[in-house]
Amino acid sequence: MSLKELARTLSEHGPNAKQVIMDSVDKLIEEGMQMGLSKGRTEGRTEGRKQMLLDLMRLKFGELSEADIARVEQADESALRQYSLRVLTADSVAAVLGG
């Protein structure tokens, strides 16, 4: 549908139709923005947790292998939580990563 056709359709349905549609569009845009912000915050927290865990592991065990770094980078929230708890008492990187 072209913009001209849309304008004509809106005109046919009275003056309130434009406002109802504009309000709906504004609401959808706002909801989309909120969803994006929420997702961004979640991703940011996850990335921060990964970096903190890698920092703690480097402090405790020295340089990490590329495989160990990749394993942390690919970890989901549940795995990150487990790794983070283990790093306090583990005696090796393998013990932190559970393998």
OpenMM code with the backbone's topology and positions (N, CA, C; nanometers):
from openmm import Vec3, app, unit

residues = "MET SER LEU LYS GLU LEU ALA ARG THR LEU SER GLU HIS GLY PRO ASN ALA LYS GLN VAL ILE MET ASP SER VAL ASP LYS LEU ILE GLU GLU GLY MET GLN MET GLY LEU SER LYS GLY ARG THR GLU GLY ARG THR GLU GLY ARG LYS GLN MET LEU LEU ASP LEU MET ARG LEU LYS PHE GLY GLU LEU SER GLU ALA ASP ILE ALA ARG VAL GLU GLN ALA ASP GLU SER ALA LEU ARG GLN TYR SER LEU ARG VAL LEU THR ALA ASP SER VAL ALA ALA VAL LEU GLY GLY".split()
positions = [
    Vec3(0.0861, -0.1172, 0.0000),
    Vec3(0.0000, 0.0000, 0.0000),
    Vec3(0.0905, 0.1232, 0.0000),
    Vec3(0.0627, 0.2154, -0.0879),
    Vec3(0.1418, 0.3379, -0.0952),
    Vec3(0.0962, 0.4356, 0.0132),
    Vec3(0.1766, 0.5365, 0.0332),
    Vec3(0.1401, 0.6376, 0.1322),
    Vec3(0.0130, 0.7112, 0.0919),
    Vec3(-0.0056, 0.7321, -0.0381),
    Vec3(-0.1281, 0.7985, -0.0858),
    Vec3(-0.2504, 0.7144, -0.0532),
    Vec3(-0.2383, 0.5852, -0.0775),
    Vec3(-0.3509, 0.4952, -0.0490),
    Vec3(-0.3798, 0.4910, 0.1004),
    Vec3(-0.2758, 0.4902, 0.1790),
    Vec3(-0.2940, 0.4908, 0.3240),
    Vec3(-0.3630, 0.6189, 0.3699),
    Vec3(-0.3188, 0.7312, 0.3169),
    Vec3(-0.3803, 0.8595, 0.3520),
    Vec3(-0.5270, 0.8620, 0.3127),
    Vec3(-0.5601, 0.8097, 0.1953),
    Vec3(-0.6984, 0.8072, 0.1492),
    Vec3(-0.7828, 0.7168, 0.2399),
    Vec3(-0.7284, 0.6015, 0.2751),
    Vec3(-0.8007, 0.5086, 0.3625),
    Vec3(-0.8260, 0.5731, 0.4984),
    Vec3(-0.7257, 0.6418, 0.5512),
    Vec3(-0.7421, 0.7090, 0.6797),
    Vec3(-0.8488, 0.8175, 0.6719),
    Vec3(-0.8485, 0.8915, 0.5623),
    Vec3(-0.9480, 0.9984, 0.5446),
    Vec3(-1.0880, 0.9426, 0.5389),
    Vec3(-1.1031, 0.8279, 0.4781),
    Vec3(-1.2345, 0.7647, 0.4653),
    Vec3(-1.2902, 0.7198, 0.5996),
    Vec3(-1.2021, 0.6924, 0.6940),
    Vec3(-1.2472, 0.6426, 0.8240),
    Vec3(-1.2582, 0.7510, 0.9297),
    Vec3(-1.2508, 0.8721, 0.8900),
    Vec3(-1.2756, 0.9829, 0.9817),
    Vec3(-1.1494, 1.0357, 1.0467),
    Vec3(-1.1634, 1.1512, 1.1102),
    Vec3(-1.0477, 1.2197, 1.1683),
    Vec3(-0.9850, 1.1452, 1.2857),
    Vec3(-1.0613, 1.0648, 1.3554),
    Vec3(-1.0063, 0.9936, 1.4704),
    Vec3(-0.9186, 0.8761, 1.4304),
    Vec3(-0.9364, 0.8255, 1.3085),
    Vec3(-0.8591, 0.7099, 1.2643),
    Vec3(-0.7099, 0.7421, 1.2632),
    Vec3(-0.6736, 0.8588, 1.2169),
    Vec3(-0.5320, 0.8957, 1.2134),
    Vec3(-0.4724, 0.8966, 1.3533),
    Vec3(-0.5443, 0.9540, 1.4479),
    Vec3(-0.4920, 0.9626, 1.5842),
    Vec3(-0.4786, 0.8249, 1.6469),
    Vec3(-0.5776, 0.7379, 1.6237),
    Vec3(-0.5716, 0.6025, 1.6782),
    Vec3(-0.4505, 0.5288, 1.6226),
    Vec3(-0.4273, 0.5412, 1.4932),
    Vec3(-0.3131, 0.4741, 1.4311),
    Vec3(-0.1821, 0.5330, 1.4815),
    Vec3(-0.1737, 0.6633, 1.4900),
    Vec3(-0.0508, 0.7265, 1.5378),
    Vec3(-0.0214, 0.6877, 1.6821),
    Vec3(-0.1260, 0.6828, 1.7655),
    Vec3(-0.1070, 0.6395, 1.9041),
    Vec3(-0.0565, 0.4956, 1.9098),
    Vec3(-0.1139, 0.4104, 1.8235),
    Vec3(-0.0717, 0.2699, 1.8184),
    Vec3(0.0730, 0.2582, 1.7729),
    Vec3(0.1098, 0.3335, 1.6713),
    Vec3(0.2477, 0.3316, 1.6221),
    Vec3(0.3436, 0.3790, 1.7316),
    Vec3(0.3076, 0.4883, 1.7988),
    Vec3(0.3925, 0.5385, 1.9074),
    Vec3(0.4103, 0.4334, 2.0167),
    Vec3(0.3022, 0.3646, 2.0503),
    Vec3(0.3083, 0.2619, 2.1536),
    Vec3(0.3982, 0.1458, 2.1098),
    Vec3(0.3848, 0.1031, 1.9848),
    Vec3(0.4682, -0.0060, 1.9338),
    Vec3(0.6154, 0.0331, 1.9317),
    Vec3(0.6432, 0.1557, 1.8930),
    Vec3(0.7820, 0.2037, 1.8920),
    Vec3(0.8379, 0.2038, 2.0332),
    Vec3(0.7617, 0.2536, 2.1282),
    Vec3(0.8065, 0.2574, 2.2674),
    Vec3(0.8309, 0.1165, 2.3212),
    Vec3(0.7397, 0.0228, 2.2916),
    Vec3(0.7577, -0.1149, 2.3366),
    Vec3(0.8836, -0.1754, 2.2757),
    Vec3(0.9074, -0.1489, 2.1482),
    Vec3(1.0267, -0.1993, 2.0815),
    Vec3(1.1535, -0.1426, 2.1438),
    Vec3(1.1500, -0.0154, 2.1754),
    Vec3(1.2661, 0.0472, 2.2380),
    Vec3(1.2925, -0.0128, 2.3760),
    Vec3(1.1876, -0.0353, 2.4539),
    Vec3(1.2037, -0.0940, 2.5869),
    Vec3(1.2599, -0.2354, 2.5782),
    Vec3(1.2102, -0.3130, 2.4817),
    Vec3(1.2611, -0.4488, 2.4634),
    Vec3(1.4092, -0.4444, 2.4263),
    Vec3(1.4461, -0.3529, 2.3389),
    Vec3(1.5854, -0.3394, 2.2987),
    Vec3(1.6751, -0.2992, 2.4145),
    Vec3(1.6279, -0.2044, 2.4963),
    Vec3(1.7055, -0.1621, 2.6124),
    Vec3(1.7237, -0.2763, 2.7124),
    Vec3(1.6166, -0.3498, 2.7350),
    Vec3(1.6231, -0.4617, 2.8287),
    Vec3(1.7220, -0.5670, 2.7796),
    Vec3(1.7138, -0.5997, 2.6527),
    Vec3(1.8053, -0.6990, 2.5951),
    Vec3(1.9492, -0.6491, 2.6028),
    Vec3(1.9691, -0.5222, 2.5749),
    Vec3(2.1030, -0.4652, 2.5812),
    Vec3(2.1610, -0.4691, 2.7214),
    Vec3(2.0774, -0.4395, 2.8201),
    Vec3(2.1247, -0.4443, 2.9594),
    Vec3(2.1626, -0.5870, 2.9983),
    Vec3(2.0794, -0.6820, 2.9592),
    Vec3(2.1074, -0.8222, 2.9913),
    Vec3(2.2372, -0.8671, 2.9267),
    Vec3(2.2550, -0.8342, 2.7999),
    Vec3(2.3777, -0.8715, 2.7303),
    Vec3(2.4986, -0.8035, 2.7930),
    Vec3(2.4828, -0.6793, 2.8347),
    Vec3(2.5922, -0.6067, 2.8991),
    Vec3(2.6329, -0.6702, 3.0309),
    Vec3(2.5342, -0.7106, 3.1101),
    Vec3(2.5648, -0.7764, 3.2371),
    Vec3(2.6374, -0.9082, 3.2132),
    Vec3(2.5914, -0.9829, 3.1157),
    Vec3(2.6542, -1.1114, 3.0853),
    Vec3(2.7991, -1.0911, 3.0419),
    Vec3(2.8224, -0.9946, 2.9553),
    Vec3(2.9598, -0.9670, 2.9104),
    Vec3(3.0467, -0.9233, 3.0274),
    Vec3(2.9913, -0.8441, 3.1183),
    Vec3(3.0655, -0.8022, 3.2364),
    Vec3(3.1019, -0.9197, 3.3257),
    Vec3(3.0091, -1.0126, 3.3417),
    Vec3(3.0360, -1.1321, 3.4233),
    Vec3(3.1461, -1.2167, 3.3612),
    Vec3(3.1411, -1.2290, 3.2296),
    Vec3(3.2447, -1.3071, 3.1601),
    Vec3(3.3818, -1.2432, 3.1812),
    Vec3(3.3892, -1.1128, 3.1656),
    Vec3(3.5174, -1.0438, 3.1817),
    Vec3(3.5678, -1.0545, 3.3248),
    Vec3(3.4787, -1.0396, 3.4211),
    Vec3(3.5183, -1.0515, 3.5623),
    Vec3(3.5710, -1.1915, 3.5916),
    Vec3(3.5026, -1.2935, 3.5434),
    Vec3(3.5471, -1.4309, 3.5652),
    Vec3(3.6842, -1.4529, 3.5022),
    Vec3(3.7029, -1.4066, 3.3792),
    Vec3(3.8330, -1.4217, 3.3143),
    Vec3(3.9427, -1.3487, 3.3922),
    Vec3(3.9126, -1.2306, 3.4423),
    Vec3(4.0097, -1.1555, 3.5228),
    Vec3(4.0469, -1.2327, 3.6491),
    Vec3(3.9467, -1.2859, 3.7187),
    Vec3(3.9732, -1.3618, 3.8416),
    Vec3(4.0542, -1.4880, 3.8130),
    Vec3(4.0194, -1.5547, 3.7048),
    Vec3(4.0931, -1.6769, 3.6688),
    Vec3(4.2386, -1.6446, 3.6338),
    Vec3(4.2616, -1.5347, 3.5629),
    Vec3(4.3996, -1.4957, 3.5289),
    Vec3(4.4789, -1.4600, 3.6551),
    Vec3(4.4142, -1.3906, 3.7473),
    Vec3(4.4822, -1.3556, 3.8727),
    Vec3(4.5202, -1.4799, 3.9529),
    Vec3(4.4307, -1.5760, 3.9532),
    Vec3(4.4535, -1.6952, 4.0354),
    Vec3(4.5433, -1.7979, 3.9673),
    Vec3(4.5275, -1.8150, 3.8349),
    Vec3(4.5965, -1.9238, 3.7656),
    Vec3(4.6982, -1.8791, 3.6604),
    Vec3(4.7076, -1.7503, 3.6352),
    Vec3(4.7988, -1.7036, 3.5307),
    Vec3(4.7297, -1.7017, 3.3943),
    Vec3(4.8102, -1.7017, 3.2906),
    Vec3(4.7545, -1.6946, 3.1549),
    Vec3(4.6618, -1.8131, 3.1266),
    Vec3(4.5568, -1.7852, 3.0531),
    Vec3(4.4579, -1.8871, 3.0176),
    Vec3(4.4777, -1.9291, 2.8725),
    Vec3(4.4430, -2.0524, 2.8447),
    Vec3(4.4511, -2.0995, 2.7058),
    Vec3(4.3373, -2.0387, 2.6240),
    Vec3(4.3554, -2.0378, 2.4948),
    Vec3(4.2498, -1.9882, 2.4060),
    Vec3(4.1224, -2.0708, 2.4231),
    Vec3(4.1379, -2.1999, 2.4449),
    Vec3(4.0213, -2.2878, 2.4632),
    Vec3(3.9449, -2.2511, 2.5906),
    Vec3(4.0186, -2.2217, 2.6985),
    Vec3(3.9535, -2.1830, 2.8240),
    Vec3(3.8802, -2.0496, 2.8091),
    Vec3(3.9445, -1.9540, 2.7418),
    Vec3(3.8812, -1.8239, 2.7176),
    Vec3(3.7557, -1.8425, 2.6332),
    Vec3(3.7647, -1.9242, 2.5301),
    Vec3(3.6493, -1.9488, 2.4427),
    Vec3(3.5352, -2.0140, 2.5204),
    Vec3(3.5699, -2.1043, 2.6106),
    Vec3(3.4658, -2.1718, 2.6901),
    Vec3(3.3901, -2.0719, 2.7769),
    Vec3(3.4622, -1.9783, 2.8376),
    Vec3(3.3968, -1.8754, 2.9190),
    Vec3(3.3143, -1.7836, 2.8282),
    Vec3(3.3714, -1.7435, 2.7162),
    Vec3(3.3008, -1.6527, 2.6244),
    Vec3(3.1712, -1.7146, 2.5721),
    Vec3(3.1656, -1.8454, 2.5598),
    Vec3(3.0469, -1.9138, 2.5072),
    Vec3(2.9484, -1.9563, 2.6156),
    Vec3(2.9849, -1.9355, 2.7395),
    Vec3(2.9017, -1.9819, 2.8513),
    Vec3(2.7726, -1.9015, 2.8628),
    Vec3(2.6665, -1.9713, 2.9026),
    Vec3(2.5398, -1.9028, 2.9309),
    Vec3(2.5400, -1.8581, 3.0776),
    Vec3(2.4336, -1.7911, 3.1176),
    Vec3(2.4262, -1.7359, 3.2535),
    Vec3(2.4413, -1.8430, 3.3611),
    Vec3(2.3792, -1.9571, 3.3407),
    Vec3(2.3851, -2.0637, 3.4401),
    Vec3(2.5280, -2.1146, 3.4578),
    Vec3(2.5961, -2.1388, 3.3472),
    Vec3(2.7343, -2.1856, 3.3535),
    Vec3(2.8244, -2.0798, 3.4161),
    Vec3(2.8038, -1.9529, 3.3797),
    Vec3(2.8851, -1.8450, 3.4370),
    Vec3(2.8715, -1.8409, 3.5886),
    Vec3(2.7501, -1.8615, 3.6363),
    Vec3(2.7281, -1.8608, 3.7816),
    Vec3(2.8058, -1.9748, 3.8476),
    Vec3(2.7985, -2.0926, 3.7884),
    Vec3(2.8714, -2.2065, 3.8443),
    Vec3(3.0218, -2.1829, 3.8420),
    Vec3(3.0736, -2.1352, 3.7301),
    Vec3(3.2169, -2.1067, 3.7191),
    Vec3(3.2597, -2.0041, 3.8235),
    Vec3(3.1776, -1.9011, 3.8399),
    Vec3(3.2106, -1.7935, 3.9331),
    Vec3(3.2165, -1.8432, 4.0768),
    Vec3(3.1300, -1.9350, 4.1122),
    Vec3(3.1327, -1.9924, 4.2462),
    Vec3(3.2539, -2.0836, 4.2636),
    Vec3(3.2862, -2.1592, 4.1616),
    Vec3(3.3993, -2.2527, 4.1696),
    Vec3(3.5348, -2.1825, 4.1770),
    Vec3(3.5464, -2.0671, 4.1128),
    Vec3(3.6776, -2.0017, 4.1057),
    Vec3(3.7312, -1.9709, 4.2458),
    Vec3(3.6441, -1.9568, 4.3428),
    Vec3(3.6878, -1.9253, 4.4790),
    Vec3(3.7654, -2.0391, 4.5445),
    Vec3(3.7285, -2.1614, 4.5130),
    Vec3(3.7889, -2.2762, 4.5822),
    Vec3(3.8665, -2.3693, 4.4907),
    Vec3(3.8591, -2.3492, 4.3618),
    Vec3(3.9240, -2.4397, 4.2662),
    Vec3(4.0756, -2.4293, 4.2739),
    Vec3(4.1411, -2.5408, 4.2423),
    Vec3(4.2877, -2.5394, 4.2403),
    Vec3(4.3442, -2.5420, 4.0977),
    Vec3(4.2539, -2.5361, 3.9992),
    Vec3(4.2975, -2.5319, 3.8593),
    Vec3(4.1860, -2.4723, 3.7723),
    Vec3(4.2262, -2.4316, 3.6539),
    Vec3(4.1275, -2.3815, 3.5575),
    Vec3(4.0280, -2.4919, 3.5242),
    Vec3(4.0786, -2.6129, 3.5082),
    Vec3(3.9907, -2.7259, 3.4764),
    Vec3(3.8854, -2.7466, 3.5845),
    Vec3(3.9220, -2.7248, 3.7085),
    Vec3(3.8259, -2.7393, 3.8180),
    Vec3(3.7197, -2.6304, 3.8124),
    Vec3(3.7584, -2.5097, 3.7703),
    Vec3(3.6602, -2.4012, 3.7556),
    Vec3(3.5604, -2.4352, 3.6471),
    Vec3(3.6134, -2.4803, 3.5334),
    Vec3(3.5283, -2.5053, 3.4176),
    Vec3(3.4631, -2.6428, 3.4204),
    Vec3(3.4870, -2.7180, 3.5264),
    Vec3(3.4189, -2.8448, 3.5447),
    Vec3(3.4670, -2.9559, 3.4541),
    Vec3(3.5882, -2.9496, 3.4129),
    Vec3(3.6342, -3.0568, 3.3250),
    Vec3(3.7779, -3.0638, 3.3244),
] * unit.nanometer
topology = app.Topology()
chain = topology.addChain("A")
for resn in residues:
    res = topology.addResidue(resn, chain)
    for name in ("N", "CA", "C"):
        topology.addAtom(name, app.Element.getBySymbol(name[0]), res)
